[in-house]
Amino acid sequence: MEPKDLLTDEILKQFKTGKQLNDFLMQVQKRGIEKMLEGELDDHLGYEKHEKAIAHNSRNGYGTKKVRTSLGKSEYHRH
């Protein structure tokens, strides 16, 4: 499925103001960046979340990362 196929006319019609649309886009961006950060960490450590660590470098809780995007600055939390 292509990303453009996810934004149907029915979905877009629910937004009545630019603020509502912008809030939605910021939520989509936030979730997307969080998943990218999880994938980056999986790749760096060599295993996925909740798997047993195969090296000394392992997940030990959570962290935050500040990201600056075209929609503004956001802070993302990794678990």
C-alpha positions in Angstrom: 0.0 0.0 0.0 1.3 3.5 -0.9 1.2 6.2 1.8 -1.0 8.4 -0.5 -3.6 5.6 -0.4 -4.0 6.1 3.4 -5.3 9.7 3.1 -8.6 9.1 1.4 -11.1 11.9 0.8 -13.3 10.6 3.6 -10.4 10.9 6.1 -9.5 14.4 4.8 -13.1 15.6 4.9 -13.2 15.3 8.7 -10.8 18.3 9.1 -12.7 21.5 9.3 -9.8 23.9 10.1 -6.2 24.1 9.3 -5.4 23.6 12.9 -7.2 20.3 13.0 -5.3 19.1 9.9 -2.0 20.4 11.3 -2.6 18.6 14.7 -3.3 15.4 12.8 -0.2 15.7 10.6 1.9 16.3 13.7 0.5 13.1 15.3 1.3 11.1 12.2 4.8 12.6 12.1 5.4 11.9 15.8 4.3 8.2 15.5 6.4 7.8 12.3 9.5 9.3 13.9 9.0 7.1 17.1 8.9 4.0 14.9 12.0 5.1 13.0 13.9 5.7 16.2 12.8 2.2 17.4 14.1 0.7 14.2 17.3 2.7 14.5 17.9 1.3 18.0 17.0 -2.3 16.9 19.6 -2.0 14.1 22.2 -0.5 16.4 21.8 -3.1 19.1 21.3 -6.0 16.7 18.0 -7.3 18.3 14.4 -6.1 18.6 12.7 -4.8 21.7 11.8 -7.6 24.2 14.3 -10.0 22.7 17.2 -11.3 24.8 20.3 -9.2 24.3 23.2 -11.0 22.5 25.8 -8.5 23.6 26.7 -6.3 26.5 25.1 -3.2 24.9 21.4 -3.6 25.8 18.2 -1.7 26.4 17.9 -0.6 30.0 14.8 1.5 30.2 13.9 4.5 28.1 15.3 7.7 26.7 14.3 10.9 25.0 15.4 12.5 21.8 14.7 16.0 20.6 14.0 16.3 16.8 13.5 19.4 14.7 11.3 19.0 11.7 9.4 21.1 9.2 6.4 20.9 11.5 8.4 22.2 14.5 10.4 20.8 17.4 9.3 17.7 19.2 10.6 15.5 22.0 10.2 11.7 21.5 10.3 9.0 24.1 11.8 5.6 23.5 11.0 2.6 25.7 
